[in-house]
Amino acid sequence: MLDERNALVADVRRFNRFYTRTVGLLDETLTQSAFTLTEARVLFELGHRSNPASAEIAGERGFLVGAFRLENGPAASEISRQLRVDAAYLTRILRKFAGQGLTEARTDPADRRRRVLSLTARGEAALARLQAAADRDTARLIESVPDDRLHELRSALRKAGELLGDPTRESGEVTLRPHRVGDVGWVVQRQAQLYAEEYGWTIEFEAMLAEIGADFIRNFVPGRDFCWIAERGGQPVGAVFLVHQDDKVAKLRMLHVEASARGFGIGKRLVAECVNQARACGYAKLVLWTNDILVAARAIYERAGFRLVSQEHHRSFGKDLTGQTWEMDL
């Protein structure tokens, strides 16, 4: 295990050398701007950090300082710690910004002994130019990555941040994206495994899912058929399909949410996406088939506006079940 850690240390250092060289972090200034890397980071923090109490009262962004005396400004000290910048050096940077008209300090209405430090209009403009340049340079950096591999890079970056304890990483954020190659197979696999574990359904259910997935791929009509994959922290945690039955009727199919991601409203969001898209496509009716044992899913359908129109008993997937047909007029 020690040898593996030593190898990882070497890999991280190798990547750091590659990255700093590639993005120009060793250059005298960042992105060919007037700012050093440290100055750019301080400018970014000034533009994006806010003090909740001051923001609520003064309606402005910034942090509290005591006449630029770092030791009297707790938020400034926090920036010093986070950026690992010497306190005296940070004070010199702040004074430089003030001299260039990039920052201004005003009395804090909540405590008149303190002042709120924030960017001026000139400072905001400088930050905007810096961010635009950084976006441009980063876009050039990833130009060589093929479109079908961009998700790999995003996942790798997120995973690295997670493993290294990045405090700014928003692992709870849920996003929906269209399907890509491999997603339909993932849905079949995961839903079959989940329902086998939770309800004891047999491999017969997996066969049905595979048939639905294959039909979706073979008969896919752009602009009429859709699949959304829900991701949380860059990992797939759920899915739903919207497929055409005919010009007026669409079907909602294969909704599922991973057990580890339940309780975040993902199922509700996936169904809402289906309903909204069906309306946007001009479908007159949205239908779905489910089983009464899927209580959580049925509750989502009912809250979304579906109504139960029929049900029948059947023997499938190794169980005695009650199938239900639900509809929604759009």
N, C-alpha and C positions, 0 to 999 in steps of 0.2 A: 504493500500500500504506500510506503514511503517513496519507493521508486516511481509509482504512478503520480504521486503529488509533485515530485521533482520534475517529472516529464511535463506535467501540466504547467508548472511555473515557467519552464522554458517555452512552452507553446504560447502562454499569455504574453511573455516578454517579446517573443517573435512577432506576435500580432500587433503589439503596441508599437514596435519599431516600424512595421509596415503601415499602420494607420497614421501615425504622426507624420511619416514621410509623405504619404499619399495625399492627405488633406492639408499639408503645409503648416502643421502646428509648430514647426521649428523655424518658420519664417519670422522676420522681425515684427511684422504686423499680421493681423488675421484678415483673410480674404481680401488682401490688397487694400485694406482700409487704413484709417488713421489711428486705429486702436491696436494695442497689443492684445494677446489672448486674455490676459488677466483683466485688462480694462474692459474688454468686450463682455466678459462674464459678469463683471460688476454692473455694467450698463444694463445687461439683460435682467439681472436681479432687481435693479431699481425699477425697471419697467414692468416687471411681472409679479413682484412681491407686494402685498398690501397688508396694512395693519387693520384688522377687523374693526376695532373701536373707532379709529380715526376715519376709516372709509365710511362707516355708518354715519358719523357726525359731520365730517367735512366733505364727504362725497368725492374723495380724491384718492389716487393711488400713491403709495410711498411708504416709508418707514420712519419711525421716530429716532431722532438723534438729538444730542445736546450740544448745540453750537459746533457741530462737526467733531465733537470730542467723542471718539469711539467708545471709550469706557463708560460713558453715560448713556449710550444708546443700545439697549438690549437687542433690538432687531438687527442693528448694524453688526453687533458682536456675533449674532447668529450667522450672518452672511460671511463674516470673517472665518468662522469655524467651518462652515459648509464648503467654502471655496479654498480653505486651507491657505489663506492669505494673511501675512503678518499684519497686525493691527495698525502699526505705523504706516506701512505701505498702503493699506486701504485708505487711511486718512489722507495721504498724499494724492491718491487717485480721486477721492471725493473733492478735494480742494481744486484739483486740475479741472474736473468736470464743472465745478461752480465758476471757475475763472473763464471757461469757454462758453458759459451761458447754457450748459446742458441740464443743469439742475437748479432747483430753487428750494428754499426752506421757508416755511410759514409757521406761525404759531398754531399749536394744536389746541382746538377749542375745548377738548376734554381735560387738558392739563397745560395751562399757559406757561409752565416752566419748561416745556418741551416744544420742539418744532418738528413739523412733518417735512421730510425730504422727498421730493418727487422730481420727475423729469419735466423740463419745460417743453414747449412746442418744438424748439430746436432739438432738444434731447430725444423726443419721440421720433422726430424725423431721422435723426442719426441712427437710432435703434432700428427703425423700419428699413433703412438702407442696408444696415449690417445684416439683418435677418434675411433680406432678399438676396444679398450676396451669398450668404451661407446656404440658403435653399438652392441657389443656382449651382454652387460648387458641389453640393451633395448630389444634386440631380446628375451632374456630370460623372460623379463617382460611380453611380449605379447604372450608367448608360449601357454598360456591357452585359448587364444581367438580363437574360431572356425574360419575356413577360411571364412565361409559365413557371418561372422559378423565383419570382419576386416574393411569393408567400413563404418560400423556404428561408429567404434572408430575413424577412420580418419575424418569423417564428424563432429563428436562431438568435436574433437580437433581443427579443423579449425574454427568451429562456435564459440567455446570459445575464440579463438584468435581474431576473428572478433569483437565479442561483447565487449571484453576487450581492443580493440584498439591496437593490436599487430602491430607495425610499420613495422615489417619484413615480414608480411603476404602478399604473392603475389596473391591477389584475382583475378587478371586479367589473370592468367595463364590458358590456355585451354589444357586439356588432352583428349585423346580418349581411351576408354577401351572397352573390349568385353562385351556383354550383360550377365546379370545374372538373376536369378529368380525375376520376378516382373517388369523387364524393358520393356518387350513387352507390357504389360498392361498399363504401364506409357505412352509409345509412342502413343498407341491408344487413351488414354484419352486426352493427351495434344494436339495431332494434331487435333482431332475432335473439341476440345474446341477452338483452335486457328482459325481454318477455319470457324467455326460458327461465331466467333467474327469478323473476318476480311473480310469474303466473304459472310456470311449469309447462309452457307451450312447447310442442315438439318441433322438430326440424321441418315439419309440414308448413309451419308459419314462415320459415325462412324461404321455402320454395315460392310461396305466394308473393313475398316481398321481392324476390328476385325477378319474378315475372312482371310485376308492376314496374320495377326499375328498368327492366329491359324494354318494355313497351314505351316507357317515357323517353328513353334514348332513341329508339328506332323511329318513333312517331313525333319527335320533338318539333314543334312549330315555334320559331322565334317570335316573340311578341304575344304569344297565346299560351305558351307553357312555361312554367317557372319552377325553380327549386331554390330555396334559401337555406343556407347553412348558418346557424348561430354559432358565434365564437365568443369565448370568454377568456381573456388573457392570452389570446392568440391560438387557443385550442378549440376544436369543434365540440360543441356540447348539445346540439340539437338540430332538427331539420323539419321542413315541411315542403310539400309539393302542391302546385296548382296546375292541373292538366285540363285540356279541353275535352269535353264529351261531344259537343257540337258547337255551332256558332253561338248559341244562346245559353248553353249550360256548361259550367266548369265543375271540376271535382277537387276537393281538398283531400290529399292523400298522405299517408305515412308520416303523420306528426309524431315526433318523439323528442324528449328532453332527457339528457343523461341524469342519472340519479344524483350525482354530485353537484349538479347545477340547478336543481329544483328549488323553488322558493324565491327566485329572482324575477318572476314574471316573464320568463322566456317563452313558455308555451303560449301565453296570452299575446305576446308580441308577434310571434310567428303566425298565429291565426289572424291577427289584425292585418298583418302584411298581405296575407292571402285575400282577405275580404276587400281591402283597399285596391289591390291590383286587379281583382276580378271586376270591380266597378269601373276602374280606369280602362279596362279592355272592352267594356260594353256588354259583358255577360249579364243576362237577365236573372239567372239563378245559380246558386252555389250549393252543391250537394256533397255529402260525405257518408261513409259507412263505417260503423264502429261496433264495439261490443259493450254491453252494459257493465261488464266487470271493470272497464277502464273509467273509473269514477272521476278522477281528476280531469281527464281529457273531456269527458262529457260536460263537466261543470264549465270548462272554458268555452265550449261550443255554445252552451245555453246562454252564458253571459254575453257572448259576442252577437247573439241574435238569431241563432239557429233554432229551429223547432223540430221536435220529433214527429215524423210522419208515419213510420211503420216499424215493426220489429218482428222477428221470427226466431224460433229456437233452432239450433243446428249443432251438429257434432263435428268439431273441427279442432285441429292442432292438439288432439288428444284430450279435449275437454268438452263438456256439455255447456254451450254458450247461448246467449241471446243476442243476436245481431240487431243493430238499429240503423235506420236510415234517417238522416237529418237534412233539412233543407233551409235555405235562406233566400228570400226574394230580394234582389238587389235593386 
